[in-house]
């Protein structure tokens, strides 16, 4: 089976009673914290096929998302890898990384999804709090990148435990959204300041090219690294990051993978890390009108590569827990 599409075109949020029936270790109060209210998620027939005909948006642009998911693929258990392949669309040819930019490609078609790629925090406080920060510009709660990670994890978990839920949700989309959003939450400026929209309104030059700070972190640091160190070959960069995971970060993998209390997913610590890194590295020395060159690039590239590694490791760990265990979801 190439993909799992729910019988209904709309994905409904579950009430806490249904959630408690599936996740016995999760209290109803915890369940209420992770259920997404009244999300209108519409499946458009042929949308995934349509995406093959439009240019990819280099938005942790295409390269960053591909790297994150490629790193994750190698860390999936055999059984989970098979379950993931079962949900992938046919054009992915069994490769999770091939669809990890899908959520960017579709965001102008699924306009409701645009607010799910980030979470903005109060200016200059360098702190993230789910209850305060996870909302869209209209104030609707739970509509942010961490809320989306909870939501799509929940859909996949429930479907894994319950055939009724399996028919209700579009599991192919849930997998692709989850894989993308776990990448997004590791990009520091996807957890940036509200006032500058995560660096989007900070105009700067990347060497001679005019751009904005958010775009520097989404794509330009990675693109410059590919040109300077990796012969314009993303495979070389991914291999180098995987080597760092094996040689230099192996002692950290356990803590990166783990969720407190054996929860299935725990995006809040990832968001906290990102805003901390945004303050220490992304925003620092990047004032409006500044020119960012070697000093900025060479000191920030290690941060980017480590976040790609952490995103891949945590995506794999989350998928392994979703498809092979009955762990509860963490409390928002």
MILUM-657251 format. One record per residue (C-alpha): residue in one letter; x, z, y. Coordinates in steps of 0.02 Angstrom, whole numbers, plus 50000, padded with zeros to 5 digits. Each point is the difference from the previous one (the first is absolute). Example, Ala and Ser with C-alpha at 12.3 -4.5 7.8 and 13.67 -1.06 7.14 Angstrom:
! residues 2
+-----+-------+-------+-------+
| res |     u |     w |     v |
+-----+-------+-------+-------+
|   A | 50615 | 50390 | 49775 |
|   S | 50069 | 49967 | 50172 |
+-----+-------+-------+-------+
This chain:
! residues 332
+-----+-------+-------+-------+
| res |     u |     w |     v |
+-----+-------+-------+-------+
|   X | 50000 | 50000 | 50000 |
|   X | 50076 | 49947 | 50166 |
|   X | 49907 | 50118 | 50115 |
|   X | 49865 | 50133 | 50004 |
|   X | 49862 | 49970 | 50127 |
|   X | 49854 | 50120 | 50014 |
|   X | 49825 | 49936 | 49965 |
|   X | 49948 | 50050 | 50175 |
|   X | 50078 | 49915 | 50151 |
|   X | 50008 | 50167 | 50088 |
|   X | 50114 | 50144 | 49952 |
|   X | 49905 | 50163 | 50025 |
|   X | 50080 | 50168 | 50035 |
|   X | 49964 | 50124 | 49861 |
|   X | 49915 | 50163 | 50036 |
|   X | 50087 | 50162 | 49954 |
|   X | 49888 | 50028 | 49849 |
|   X | 50062 | 49841 | 49917 |
|   X | 50179 | 50039 | 50045 |
|   X | 49990 | 50174 | 49926 |
|   X | 49933 | 49928 | 49838 |
|   X | 50156 | 49894 | 49982 |
|   X | 50133 | 50115 | 50070 |
|   X | 49963 | 50170 | 49923 |
|   X | 50151 | 50080 | 50083 |
|   X | 49945 | 49950 | 50175 |
|   X | 49879 | 50112 | 50093 |
|   X | 49854 | 49927 | 50095 |
|   X | 50082 | 50050 | 50163 |
|   X | 50156 | 49903 | 49950 |
|   X | 49894 | 49855 | 49947 |
|   X | 49913 | 49994 | 50168 |
|   X | 50170 | 49988 | 50082 |
|   X | 50048 | 49842 | 49908 |
|   X | 49836 | 49904 | 49986 |
|   X | 49989 | 49865 | 50131 |
|   X | 49834 | 49994 | 50090 |
|   X | 49898 | 49840 | 50015 |
|   X | 50140 | 49873 | 49985 |
|   X | 49930 | 49825 | 50006 |
|   X | 50117 | 49904 | 49887 |
|   X | 49940 | 49825 | 49965 |
|   X | 50065 | 49885 | 49866 |
|   X | 50003 | 49818 | 50053 |
|   X | 49999 | 49882 | 49852 |
|   X | 50158 | 49898 | 49993 |
|   X | 50088 | 50100 | 50135 |
|   X | 50155 | 50030 | 49895 |
|   X | 50012 | 49817 | 49954 |
|   X | 49976 | 49955 | 50183 |
|   X | 50151 | 50105 | 50046 |
|   X | 50114 | 49885 | 49903 |
|   X | 49961 | 49863 | 50125 |
|   X | 50045 | 50095 | 50160 |
|   X | 50175 | 50044 | 50062 |
|   X | 50062 | 50173 | 49954 |
|   X | 50005 | 50120 | 50146 |
|   X | 50177 | 50065 | 50018 |
|   X | 49936 | 50159 | 50060 |
|   X | 50143 | 50247 | 49863 |
|   X | 49965 | 49825 | 50017 |
|   X | 49990 | 49888 | 49851 |
|   X | 50180 | 50036 | 49952 |
|   X | 49979 | 50189 | 50012 |
|   X | 49841 | 50003 | 49897 |
|   X | 50074 | 49884 | 49869 |
|   X | 50153 | 50112 | 49985 |
|   X | 49895 | 50158 | 49986 |
|   X | 49894 | 49929 | 49860 |
|   X | 50147 | 49920 | 49910 |
|   X | 50085 | 50169 | 49995 |
|   X | 49839 | 50078 | 49935 |
|   X | 49977 | 49871 | 49862 |
|   X | 50159 | 50054 | 49911 |
|   X | 49945 | 50182 | 50000 |
|   X | 49829 | 49976 | 49921 |
|   X | 49978 | 50058 | 49821 |
|   X | 49961 | 49863 | 49874 |
|   X | 49818 | 50049 | 49982 |
|   X | 49973 | 50013 | 50187 |
|   X | 50088 | 49834 | 50030 |
|   X | 49877 | 49919 | 49880 |
|   X | 49852 | 50083 | 50089 |
|   X | 50062 | 49939 | 50169 |
|   X | 50024 | 49823 | 49937 |
|   X | 49822 | 50004 | 49934 |
|   X | 49936 | 50025 | 50177 |
|   X | 50110 | 49872 | 50089 |
|   X | 49927 | 49834 | 50057 |
|   X | 50055 | 49849 | 49901 |
|   X | 50109 | 49927 | 50138 |
|   X | 50110 | 50156 | 49994 |
|   X | 50064 | 49946 | 49828 |
|   X | 50012 | 50182 | 49946 |
|   X | 50108 | 50051 | 50149 |
|   X | 49937 | 50145 | 50106 |
|   X | 50123 | 49957 | 50139 |
|   X | 49917 | 49830 | 50021 |
|   X | 49843 | 50080 | 50070 |
|   X | 50071 | 50145 | 50100 |
|   X | 49980 | 49909 | 50166 |
|   X | 49820 | 49952 | 49959 |
|   X | 49928 | 50138 | 50108 |
|   X | 50089 | 49927 | 50151 |
|   X | 49944 | 49824 | 49958 |
|   X | 49819 | 50052 | 49986 |
|   X | 49987 | 50119 | 50148 |
|   X | 49929 | 49868 | 50118 |
|   X | 49871 | 49953 | 49868 |
|   X | 49961 | 50180 | 49953 |
|   X | 50001 | 50061 | 50179 |
|   X | 49941 | 50173 | 49948 |
|   X | 50168 | 50024 | 49913 |
|   X | 50111 | 49981 | 50155 |
|   X | 49994 | 50186 | 50043 |
|   X | 50054 | 50050 | 49825 |
|   X | 50181 | 49946 | 50018 |
|   X | 50058 | 50143 | 50112 |
|   X | 49964 | 50172 | 50068 |
|   X | 50038 | 50042 | 50181 |
|   X | 50056 | 50173 | 50053 |
|   X | 50001 | 50091 | 50167 |
|   X | 50136 | 49939 | 50117 |
|   X | 50170 | 50087 | 49989 |
|   X | 49941 | 50140 | 49885 |
|   X | 50085 | 49922 | 49850 |
|   X | 49874 | 50078 | 49882 |
|   X | 49865 | 49931 | 49886 |
|   X | 49841 | 50090 | 49947 |
|   X | 49872 | 49914 | 49890 |
|   X | 49844 | 50082 | 50069 |
|   X | 50052 | 49968 | 50180 |
|   X | 50079 | 49829 | 49985 |
|   X | 49913 | 49904 | 49861 |
|   X | 49862 | 49905 | 50090 |
|   X | 49973 | 49827 | 50071 |
|   X | 49991 | 49963 | 50188 |
|   X | 49812 | 50033 | 49994 |
|   X | 50031 | 50173 | 49929 |
|   X | 49940 | 49967 | 49822 |
|   X | 50088 | 50124 | 49889 |
|   X | 50111 | 49954 | 49851 |
|   X | 50029 | 49823 | 50064 |
|   X | 50189 | 49991 | 50008 |
|   X | 50142 | 49958 | 49882 |
|   X | 50004 | 50170 | 49913 |
|   X | 49811 | 50001 | 49984 |
|   X | 50007 | 49826 | 49925 |
|   X | 50130 | 50056 | 49873 |
|   X | 49884 | 50140 | 49946 |
|   X | 49852 | 49882 | 49991 |
|   X | 50079 | 49864 | 49893 |
|   X | 50086 | 50126 | 49887 |
|   X | 49830 | 50079 | 49973 |
|   X | 49919 | 49834 | 49957 |
|   X | 50134 | 49958 | 49871 |
|   X | 49996 | 50174 | 49925 |
|   X | 49813 | 50005 | 49983 |
|   X | 49995 | 49828 | 49921 |
|   X | 50136 | 50053 | 49879 |
|   X | 49889 | 50145 | 49944 |
|   X | 49827 | 49926 | 50016 |
|   X | 49933 | 49828 | 49953 |
|   X | 49860 | 50012 | 50129 |
|   X | 50128 | 50021 | 50138 |
|   X | 50100 | 49856 | 49926 |
|   X | 49851 | 49886 | 50029 |
|   X | 49966 | 50068 | 50173 |
|   X | 50170 | 49971 | 50081 |
|   X | 50108 | 49848 | 50029 |
|   X | 50151 | 50068 | 49910 |
|   X | 50110 | 49850 | 50036 |
|   X | 49981 | 50030 | 50186 |
|   X | 50018 | 50189 | 49978 |
|   X | 50168 | 49973 | 49915 |
|   X | 50061 | 49878 | 50131 |
|   X | 49944 | 50110 | 50145 |
|   X | 50079 | 50155 | 49924 |
|   X | 50165 | 49913 | 49966 |
|   X | 50007 | 49936 | 50178 |
|   X | 49948 | 50160 | 50087 |
|   X | 50128 | 50107 | 49908 |
|   X | 50128 | 49879 | 50070 |
|   X | 49926 | 50011 | 50175 |
|   X | 50001 | 50190 | 50009 |
|   X | 50189 | 49996 | 49970 |
|   X | 50032 | 49891 | 50153 |
|   X | 50034 | 50131 | 50134 |
|   X | 49904 | 49913 | 50139 |
|   X | 49844 | 49985 | 49893 |
|   X | 49992 | 50186 | 50039 |
|   X | 50047 | 49984 | 50182 |
|   X | 49932 | 50056 | 50168 |
|   X | 49823 | 49963 | 50057 |
|   X | 50052 | 49954 | 50177 |
|   X | 50112 | 49855 | 49950 |
|   X | 49901 | 49951 | 49844 |
|   X | 50144 | 50038 | 49884 |
|   X | 50127 | 49910 | 50109 |
|   X | 49896 | 49843 | 50020 |
|   X | 49994 | 50014 | 50189 |
|   X | 50185 | 50040 | 50021 |
|   X | 50075 | 49833 | 50048 |
|   X | 50184 | 49980 | 49961 |
|   X | 50131 | 49872 | 49950 |
|   X | 50069 | 49992 | 49824 |
|   X | 50169 | 49929 | 50046 |
|   X | 49943 | 49846 | 50100 |
|   X | 49824 | 49990 | 49934 |
|   X | 49854 | 50076 | 50095 |
|   X | 49888 | 50104 | 49889 |
|   X | 49922 | 50173 | 49986 |
|   X | 50064 | 50156 | 49916 |
|   X | 49872 | 50000 | 49862 |
|   X | 50049 | 49823 | 49949 |
|   X | 50183 | 50051 | 49998 |
|   X | 49959 | 50127 | 49864 |
|   X | 49875 | 49891 | 49908 |
|   X | 50113 | 49850 | 49980 |
|   X | 50151 | 49978 | 50112 |
|   X | 50114 | 50135 | 49931 |
|   X | 49969 | 49933 | 49825 |
|   X | 50021 | 49818 | 50053 |
|   X | 50163 | 50040 | 50090 |
|   X | 50064 | 50092 | 49846 |
|   X | 49957 | 49851 | 49890 |
|   X | 50099 | 49886 | 50115 |
|   X | 50149 | 50117 | 50026 |
|   X | 50023 | 50077 | 49828 |
|   X | 49895 | 49914 | 49867 |
|   X | 50023 | 49812 | 50022 |
|   X | 49818 | 49983 | 50053 |
|   X | 49950 | 50047 | 49822 |
|   X | 49871 | 50139 | 49984 |
|   X | 50044 | 50021 | 49816 |
|   X | 50175 | 50053 | 50052 |
|   X | 49930 | 50131 | 50116 |
|   X | 49881 | 50068 | 49868 |
|   X | 50142 | 50008 | 49874 |
|   X | 50107 | 50098 | 50124 |
|   X | 49858 | 50124 | 50031 |
|   X | 49972 | 50020 | 49813 |
|   X | 50186 | 50033 | 49980 |
|   X | 49988 | 50136 | 50133 |
|   X | 49853 | 50076 | 49907 |
|   X | 50103 | 50007 | 49840 |
|   X | 50167 | 50051 | 50075 |
|   X | 49966 | 50098 | 50160 |
|   X | 49820 | 50058 | 49999 |
|   X | 49971 | 50039 | 49817 |
|   X | 50001 | 50188 | 50035 |
|   X | 49862 | 49974 | 50130 |
|   X | 49884 | 49896 | 49893 |
|   X | 49911 | 50148 | 49922 |
|   X | 49953 | 50075 | 50168 |
|   X | 49951 | 49830 | 50070 |
|   X | 49885 | 49965 | 49853 |
|   X | 49919 | 50170 | 49991 |
|   X | 49835 | 50054 | 50076 |
|   X | 49962 | 50183 | 50025 |
|   X | 49885 | 50081 | 49872 |
|   X | 50016 | 49846 | 49888 |
|   X | 49886 | 49899 | 50113 |
|   X | 49982 | 49814 | 49967 |
|   X | 50039 | 49945 | 50177 |
|   X | 50067 | 50092 | 50153 |
|   X | 50022 | 49887 | 50152 |
|   X | 50002 | 50138 | 50130 |
|   X | 50183 | 50049 | 49972 |
|   X | 50047 | 49816 | 50011 |
|   X | 49913 | 49987 | 50169 |
|   X | 50085 | 50159 | 50059 |
|   X | 50169 | 49926 | 49952 |
|   X | 49959 | 49839 | 50093 |
|   X | 49955 | 50079 | 50166 |
|   X | 50157 | 50108 | 49989 |
|   X | 50106 | 49844 | 49971 |
|   X | 49908 | 49907 | 50138 |
|   X | 50049 | 50135 | 50123 |
|   X | 50179 | 50017 | 49939 |
|   X | 50039 | 49816 | 49978 |
|   X | 49867 | 49873 | 50050 |
|   X | 49956 | 50063 | 50174 |
|   X | 50171 | 50069 | 50043 |
|   X | 50097 | 49886 | 50118 |
|   X | 49860 | 49872 | 49994 |
|   X | 49920 | 50013 | 50171 |
|   X | 49895 | 49859 | 50072 |
|   X | 50108 | 49854 | 50052 |
|   X | 50152 | 50056 | 49900 |
|   X | 50110 | 49884 | 49898 |
|   X | 50028 | 50058 | 49822 |
|   X | 50160 | 49937 | 49920 |
|   X | 50132 | 50055 | 49874 |
|   X | 49999 | 50186 | 50042 |
|   X | 49814 | 50011 | 49969 |
|   X | 49998 | 49880 | 49852 |
|   X | 50144 | 50077 | 49902 |
|   X | 49937 | 50178 | 50021 |
|   X | 49820 | 49957 | 49956 |
|   X | 50026 | 49884 | 49851 |
|   X | 50040 | 50144 | 49880 |
|   X | 49836 | 50083 | 50051 |
|   X | 49903 | 49840 | 49964 |
|   X | 50081 | 49973 | 49831 |
|   X | 49969 | 50179 | 49947 |
|   X | 49817 | 49988 | 50051 |
|   X | 49981 | 49841 | 49897 |
|   X | 50075 | 50094 | 49852 |
|   X | 49887 | 50151 | 50025 |
|   X | 49846 | 49889 | 50018 |
|   X | 50039 | 49910 | 49838 |
|   X | 50037 | 50158 | 49904 |
|   X | 49842 | 50085 | 50062 |
|   X | 49890 | 49849 | 49969 |
|   X | 50060 | 49993 | 49820 |
|   X | 49975 | 50187 | 49978 |
|   X | 49823 | 49989 | 50071 |
|   X | 49952 | 49855 | 49888 |
|   X | 50075 | 50087 | 49848 |
|   X | 49895 | 50153 | 50037 |
|   X | 49841 | 49901 | 50034 |
|   X | 50004 | 49904 | 49837 |
|   X | 50075 | 50128 | 49883 |
|   X | 49940 | 50172 | 50051 |
|   X | 49853 | 50101 | 50062 |
|   X | 50085 | 50083 | 50149 |
|   X | 49891 | 50048 | 50148 |
|   X | 50016 | 49916 | 50169 |
|   X | 50086 | 50101 | 50135 |
|   X | 49900 | 50081 | 50139 |
|   X | 50002 | 49911 | 50167 |
+-----+-------+-------+-------+
